[in-house]
Amino acid sequence: MDPVHTTDPTTTPDPLPATVNHRLRHLDHNVLVDTQALQRVRQRFDTEQAHLLGRFLANAQSPATLRAYRADWTAFCTWCLTQNRTSLPADPVDVAVYLAACAQLRTPDDTGWALAPTTLERRAAAIAAVHGAHGLDSPTRAEVVRMTLRGIRRTRKARPRRKAPVLLSTLETLLAARPHNAHPGGVARRRDALLLLTGFAGALRRSELAALTFDDLTLTQDALSNTPTLVVALHTTKTDQEGRKHQQVALPRGRHRTTCCICALADWSHLLQMHHTHGPHALRRHLTPPPPEPAPTTHTCTDLHTLPLADGSAHPLFPTVDRHGRIGEHAMSPRAIGDLVKRYAERAGLDPHDFGGHSLRAGFATQAALGGASDREIMRQGRWTNPGTVHDYIRTANPLEDNAVTRLGL
């Protein structure tokens, strides 16, 4: 069989045959819903019942998983069409050959492999999910597919490149690289301060940050210090996609205003409330010239008692902001949050490739370990269930802690 040079119709250097393009345009992109089964429901009951069932089936997976599976299934269908193979139901040998061909793809500049083994495993999972949704046996359970994936993993051994953690010193450097306080940069300056501080102190994933609304925030008082505390409710997370655990994180007042999540919330919510009530022109007038910033030791969160935008309307906590300082109606995407961290790292003179959205969560665990926090404390705030994950961060923070090599007498 000739080597396959691509499996993605959007990135292939050579145009696909017209017949292939035509059939791809007519693919059912709702890949995890059996449309024929819905048609039978429509015949047996009515259109409303079929629509209701289809809506619940379509929401059985997270939007990110659906996007990934849709792209993976389209790539597999493209390969099947070009090779004149059947995608549904797929022959296990065809799936094995497809995965092997994908494993041989190189980047456009030929400096590395185009697809990681984890990506190939996800593509196999997408093929299995589509077959399962249509009541078919998964071809990926066949030994030939499992052995192929095992061979790919063993052949392509490589240390995964982890994103560098954002430690406290790095966080302060990123905060210093924000735009100026005046309009238009002053809008993003306030939003991004809250985003960076909340992601770091809350050990939040970028998807969790993107999903936050003002309705998820509750202001309370710490019983011991009588200082304001912010409680953030996380309805769905990567490890709790149905929101059954009702997870939440608590953010205390910071030692300094510049690193205080609640002060950042006070500044950002005041700006957003002004925009919501009086419009963008009032926002521009407020930031032109910019108001003087309080001293770093002066907290602005002491006057924050309520959040007017927490009115049940699900106002996004981190809406989009363009370069003209205009605030959008929709929330930032998880990818945009990762790009934001990279952008600030580059502004601060760091390598942007070393940082990403996960750097904030990793930075929390690493900084907490450096500060002497126990495994249990770190796992509680970060909502980790596997101590081994936390131990990886601790080894990164201080590889000599609890290490017998320090007792060798060298």
Secondary structure, 3 states (H helix, E strand, C coil): CCCCCCCCCCCCCCCCCHHHHHHHHCCCCCCCCCHHHHHHHHHHCCHHHHHHHHHHHHCCCCHHHHHHHHHHHHHHHHHHHHHCCCECCECHHHHHHHHHHHHCCECCCCCCECCCHHHHHHHHHHHHHHHHHCCCCCHHHCHHHHHHHHHHHHHCCCCCCCCCCCCHHHHHHHHHCCCCCCCCHHHHHHHHHHHHHHHHHCCCCHHHHHHCEHHHEEEEECCCCCCEEEEEEECCECCECCCCCCEEEEEECCCCHHHCHHHHHHHHHHHHHHHHHHCHHHHHHHCCCCCCCCCCCCCCHHHCCCCCCCCCCCCECCEEECCCCCEEEEECCHHHHHHHHHHHHHHCCCCHHHCCCHHHHHHHHHHHHHCCCCHHHHHHHHCCCCHHHHHHHHHHHCCCCCCHHHHCCC
